[in-house]
Amino acid sequence: MNDRTNLVDRITGHRRMRRNRKADWTRRLVQENRLTVDDLIWPIFIVPGSNIVQPIDAMPGVNRMSIDTAVEAVKEAADLGIPAIATFPNIDLSLRDETGSNSLAADNLINQATRAFKKAVPEIGVITDVALDPFTSHGHDGILRDGEIVNDETVETIARAAVGQADAGADIIAPSDMMDGRIGAIRQALDAAGHQNVGIMAYATKFASGFYGPYREAIGTGGLLKGDKKTYYIDPANGTEAIRDAALDVEEGADMLMVKPGLPYLDICWRMKEAFGLPVFAYQVSGEYSQVKAAAANGWIDGEKVMLETLLAFKRAGCDGILSYFAIEVARILAKGR
Ligand code: PBG
């Protein structure tokens, strides 16, 4: 008889959580959530030109690619089983203006890229953003008039841009601009143009976050942006407002919902999944990616372990999938069966 065992058994009443953790095989048996390649959406950055692979300083391991090199990368993604990519353009400064007019050009960089991907890799889903920030000279997501991002005129523009993106072959339109009424307007415009099968993934709850910094370097808006985006993105303090905002997107016809950024907003992921039952995605944004890479580069954390842990956390929080710059790296690891 061992007195210490008796003491613990008296305290725990023989309930011992560690029995299920005792071996690799028990841990595998009781594992509640799993990350698979089917959960991944890979965001990529496109630049004009050819044969270009341009590292992004603030996002170690992520490159801007010209369409031809991106096609090869997207082929690899498809071969690994990644279901979809999300594309973001970094267009010439000379093409950016006050109203983001290049977003409406049928042959703009993003539409050229979509055509190339759909032609070369038809089995992968292409998700495009209609926010105006890559196209405006001021880096805001909408049209700027007298110091204000005007809502309704912006919505008209992005609904037209959405039709152009669908014409180019985009499978899902994902508006990240947070204008009011945009989901309904995009749905109507798509349907009127015969694009009933093109879906909408609403950036339903996009927060006015500090985590977007490296992305702005990636698409070249970092130096352009004047002021902040607080008049259209959600205050990080507000969870209930976020759910209300998502509810409007659901009413207006969103097929899928997204939470952005990801890890600091897992409560919102969970609440959205509970509230609507629609597929919910998290966008693990640039700053989330870069902080893992930076800490790993310093030897402060095990980068691969933390990367996988963050992605699994999204699954536990109820997400159906994750947009992540880690997608290709993770897909390679998953393919090796680890
Ligand atoms: C703007 C947009 C942002 C991101 C994608 N589209 C935010 C912003 O620049 O304000 C961020 C993505 C990331 O940080 O990875 N429409």
Boltz pocket constraint, residues with backbone or C-beta under 6 A from the ligand:
constraints:
  - pocket:
      binder: B
      contacts: [[A, 129], [A, 131], [A, 132], [A, 133], [A, 139], [A, 141], [A, 176], [A, 177], [A, 211], [A, 212], [A, 213], [A, 214], [A, 215], [A, 216], [A, 229], [A, 284], [A, 285], [A, 286], [A, 287]]
      max_distance: 6.0
